[in-house]
Amino acid sequence: MSLLKNPEFRLFWGAQTVSMVGTNMTRVAIPLLAAGTLSATPFQMGLLQAAQTVAFLLVGLPAGVFVDRSRRRPILIVCDLLRALLMAVIVLGFLLDLVTFPALLAVTLLVGLATAFFEIAYQSYIPVVVGRNNLVEGNARLESTNAVSRLAGPTLGGGLVQLAGAVATVSVQAAAHVVSAFLLSRIRTPETVPERTERRRMGAEIREGLRFVLREPVFRAITGSAATYNFFYAVSLPLVMLLLVDEMGLSGTAVGVLMAVSGVGGVLGASFADRLGRRFGQVRAMWTSYLLTVPTALLIPFAESGLRSLLFAVPWFVMSFGIVVYNVGQVSIRQQLCPPELLGRMNASVRFLVWGILPLGSVAGGALGEWLGVRGALLVGGAGMSAGVLWLVLSRLRPLRDIPAPEGSPSTDGTPLRA
């Protein structure tokens, strides 16, 4: 039966959709508030950007332990309500002319902390709502929302800022989190927490999660490929804007159109992920989508204005399509193979390793851009992103077609992956 007929999944999907669109709208509004109202410097803008994601480094691993010790739905609801409250504080502060940059930075950091807990609990709650047999379809539908929100959120946010102002746009996000919390509160799927016979130290539980991810061959290959891709993607992303604006001399409208093709590719990738997994096998579709699409990034440094702008647009579209198919597959495999009592710590460990490397990539990208020039650094970034697939093709995943039956786990019962 399609998950669209499952009312519990519809509630969960609706909550995720509202929350993601609101979040991506505000990624336009808050920087505009900082730049326009507070006259933030470039360094301050960088700090504001870092504050949105640094929480995964600060609390990501302890958050995984907390999620494994608790029911996930209450965590999601509390995090949504907390983010709504923090957004309301920003709005009230600007309306009363009381906000300073340090205050905005502090609130943004708190929003990031709540988001870190939400994201880890969210990925650990999906198997509860859809069941392990429906993970691929569930993740594909949720990933399609992520792709659409990344495409539509900034566009809607920019339009709303122009029409009503940045403060009104932040108010919309506050309302979106309230709606998300309400929808989550309507879910009635029973959720249990594994009983613990002894209270263990948090450090020991964190190490158990990291050890599981780093020692299990399948998890190590998936995490290694994602971390490699993310590092070199972070190397490339700041340079892409310089390529489009400085090297190719494009207008702001043209840059927006070219950047938007990534969202279109992601939406299509999410639409095809489930059927590609059924046609070719989930494991095979995951790594071949990476292998066949990401190396097109090597064409991007050769893009020019005019017809040769397709050397940017086509790889940007194709890469997004392939990476979304890869993401649906790898998240589903992780959720399927991980013992339920380790889901929170596994997701936290993966997020810590995969997202924690992003700031390092950005710094390296800036240094490479200074040393090799924009196009040379983008070539290094494309080669590095392409190399991430080696983790997969050199692992035990390459000759396999599908993941094992839901009850199997390579760490618990020795069930081999099915070829």
Buried (B, 14 or more C-beta within 10 A) or exposed (E): EEBEEBEBBBBBBBBBBBBBBBBBBBBBBBBBBBBEBBEBEEEBBEBBBBBBBBBBBBBBBBBBBBBBBBBBBEBBBBBBBBBBBBBBBBBEBBEEEEBEBEBBBEBBBBBBBBBBBBBBBBBBBBBBBBBBEBBBBBBBBBBBBBBBBBBBBBBBBBEBBEEEBBBEBBBBBBBBBBBBBBBBBEBEBEBEEEEEEEEEEEEEBBBBBBEBBEEBEBBBBBBBBBBBBBBBBBBBBBBBEBBBBEBBEBEEEBBBEBBBBBBBBBBBBBBBBBEBBEEBBBBBBBBBBBBBBBBBBBBBBEBBEEEEBBBBBBBBBBBBBBBBBBBBBBBBBBBBBBEBBBBBBBBBBBBBBBBBBBBEBBEBBBEBBEEBBBBBBBBBBBEBBBBBBBBBBEBBBBEBBBBBEBEBBBBEEEEEBEE
